[in-house]
């Protein structure tokens, strides 16, 4: 009779164990495929232990390892419960259902608490080790001391930081005397990345004690500042205009609010200005500062301004126009090659060159812009530039300029708007001849007016070559004289002769 009962129990065990195991595997497969629950090898061990432990306990098999099997089932079950909580509570309910981002350290804390509870249940129920028996005064002192110094300190600080939300993922902070971006917030620390792509890990309790400067709250746009020194002779209004223009054209600086410039201080050797501009991506800060400082240098050079050295030395300033060795022969040759100025004598050419203004442009700067008003021409002494005209699909390149080339002469002679845009492709040195310089030459030599008018008339006739070809010589000559008289009147009016 006893043997028959044992045989029945064994038979039930043989049937129940694989049935429960495959049922649990089917449940796990459904949870994984339909609900996205992350289950791995731990779940398979849990299914195997549970499918063996439950029938063995129900059928009252006196196995020596039944107690250990139960302990393994409870601990592995805690891991399975943690995976279910992560997916259904944190991800689906809070994040997807209510759009609430749960901090990683909070889910880690819940997982730790569940595992600790499982351990205590196993010790208390399975091995008769009560909590009172485990926690002796010495053990309690060690646990409390360690937790209060490190683990609990960081944990409580992390909870306080998350509740107060002084920063979130992606924010830029000023911390540890440097700018850093928040990459991760966990139960123990906050992971940051600096502008040098170096990762730093700051314990939460250290951040909770520090003054946190968040560049992206209450909004991502934030102001940054640069300090620039100029000599005392520089007009403040002109300096402010140059600094504002330099910041406004830098990639990464937002258009609104516009950059601001403040005269900050009168120093021992320089006037100190503060440039304030706004950004919405602090990762671009080094590149923005480089662009602004580079543009300021070139702008100061063009306007004859200097960034003074911290010295107190008396010296004689050298006029900018005198400080161009070897430039005059190049300029003279360039002007002489232009049909518009071939009629000038050497003395008239010298007078015109003496009125020229030496200017310098940095790479990618616009020298003249299509449609802008103009009353000057440029001689490219050094560097390369590109000429483009505006089209609906974007600028169309039409010419490349090099040392010795001239441009903008029609605006100089007639005051017409610029017909094209010229942009520096490298650092460029130019000489600008303006209306006042040419007007002085025209006043000294009135015959130049007639020569320039005739040249412009011939250009106009060449432009209308197809129409002129249909005219008889007498009519064509009359039309050319008409153009010449018209240009003479325009030149007199423009140069106020």
QUIKAFEN-V261097 format. One line per field, one symbol per residue. ss: DSSP state (A for helix, B for strand, O for the rest). burial: 1 if it has 24 or more other ideal C-beta (glycine too) atoms within 12 Angstrom, else 0. A space follows every 50 residues. Layout:
BEGIN
ss->???
burial->???
END
This chain:
BEGIN
ss->OAAAAAAAAAAAAAAAAAAAAAAAAAAAAAAAAAAOOOOOAAAAAAAAAA AAAAAAAAOOOOOOOAAAAAAAAAAAAAAAAAAAAAAAAAAAAAAAAAOO OOOAAAAAAAAAAAAAAAAAAAAAAAOOOOAAAAOOAAAAAAAAAAAAAA AAAAAAAAAAAAAAOOOOOOOBBBBOOBBBBBBBBOOOBBBBBBOOOOBB BBBAAAAAAOOOBBOOOOOOOBBBBBBBBBOOOOOAAAAAAAAAAAAAOO OOBOOOOOOBBBBBBBOOOOBBBBBBBBBOOAAAAAAAAAAAAAAAAAAA AAOOOOOOOOOOOOOOOOOAAAOOOOOAAAAAAAAAAOAAAOOOOAAAAA AAAAOOBBBBBOOOOBBBOOOOOOOBBBBBBBOOBBBBBOOOOOOBBBBB BOOOOBBOAAAAAAOOOOOOBBBBOOOBBBBBBBAAAAAAAAAAOOAAAA AAAAAAAAAAAAAOAAAAOOOOAAAAAAAAAAAAAAAAAAAAAAOOO
burial->00000000000010011001100100110000000010100110111111 11111100100000000011111111111111111110111000000000 01111111111001100111011001000000000000000000000000 10111011101100011101111110001111111111111111100001 11111111000101110000010111111110010000110111111111 01110000101011000001111111111111001001101110111111 11111111000000000000000100100111011101011011000110 11101111111100111101000111111111111111000000000000 10111111111111100111111110111111111011111100000110 11111111011000000000000000000100110011011001101
END
